[in-house]
């Protein structure tokens, strides 16, 4: 199964960030194909995870979220991923 993990920023700290990294490692161990969709990765994703850049940071907070949401939706278009 090809799984997209969507998170605005992958960082070393933060609960969501740590959970996303843990989830990606578990999915890889189970044999799934994993793609990280993010605006920025401050740390490298686990080995074996493909990265798709979606949007960019550096804009006002509201605009930043909107740009990321639209870019993530386009990156995860129907039929591209299984989950």
C-alpha positions as CSV (number, residue, x, y, z in Angstrom):
1,X,0.0,0.0,0.0
2,X,1.3,3.5,-0.8
3,X,0.6,5.8,2.2
4,X,0.9,9.6,2.3
5,X,1.8,11.2,5.6
6,X,0.9,14.8,5.5
7,X,2.4,17.3,8.0
8,X,3.3,20.9,7.5
9,X,6.8,20.7,9.0
10,X,8.9,17.7,10.0
11,X,11.0,18.7,13.0
12,X,13.0,17.0,15.7
13,X,10.7,18.2,18.5
14,X,7.0,18.4,18.8
15,X,4.4,15.7,19.5
16,X,2.9,15.6,16.0
17,X,6.3,15.6,14.4
18,X,7.6,12.7,16.6
19,X,4.4,10.7,16.0
20,X,4.6,11.2,12.3
21,X,8.2,10.0,12.2
22,X,7.2,7.0,14.4
23,X,4.2,6.2,12.1
24,X,6.4,6.3,9.0
25,X,8.9,3.9,10.5
26,X,6.2,1.5,11.5
27,X,4.6,1.6,8.1
28,X,7.9,0.9,6.4
29,X,8.6,-2.1,8.7
30,X,5.2,-3.5,7.6
31,X,6.3,-3.2,3.9
32,X,4.3,-0.2,2.9
33,X,5.5,2.5,0.5
34,X,5.5,5.9,2.4
35,X,5.7,9.4,1.0
36,X,6.0,12.4,3.3
37,X,4.1,15.5,2.1
38,X,5.4,18.6,3.9
39,X,6.2,22.3,3.4
40,X,9.6,21.9,5.2
41,X,11.6,19.0,6.7
42,X,14.1,20.3,9.4
43,X,15.3,16.7,9.9
44,X,15.6,14.0,7.3
45,X,12.6,11.5,7.3
46,X,13.3,7.9,8.1
47,X,15.3,6.0,5.4
48,X,13.1,4.8,2.6
49,X,10.5,7.6,2.9
50,X,10.0,9.7,-0.3
51,X,9.4,13.4,0.2
52,X,7.0,15.7,-1.8
53,X,7.3,19.4,-1.1
54,X,4.0,21.1,-0.7
55,X,3.9,24.9,-0.3
56,X,6.4,26.8,1.6
57,X,6.8,28.4,5.0
58,X,7.7,32.1,5.6
59,X,4.3,33.7,4.9
60,X,1.8,35.0,7.5
61,X,0.4,32.1,9.7
62,X,-3.1,32.0,8.1
63,X,-1.8,32.3,4.6
64,X,0.9,29.7,5.3
65,X,-1.7,27.1,6.4
66,X,-3.9,27.8,3.4
67,X,-1.0,27.5,0.9
68,X,0.1,24.2,2.6
69,X,-3.4,22.8,2.6
70,X,-3.9,23.6,-1.1
71,X,-0.5,22.2,-2.1
72,X,-1.0,19.1,0.0
73,X,-4.4,18.5,-1.6
74,X,-2.9,18.7,-5.0
75,X,0.1,16.4,-4.0
76,X,-2.3,13.8,-2.7
77,X,-4.7,13.8,-5.7
78,X,-7.1,10.9,-6.0
79,X,-5.5,7.7,-7.2
80,X,-2.0,8.7,-6.3
81,X,-2.0,7.1,-2.8
82,X,-3.9,4.2,-1.2
83,X,-4.2,5.9,2.2
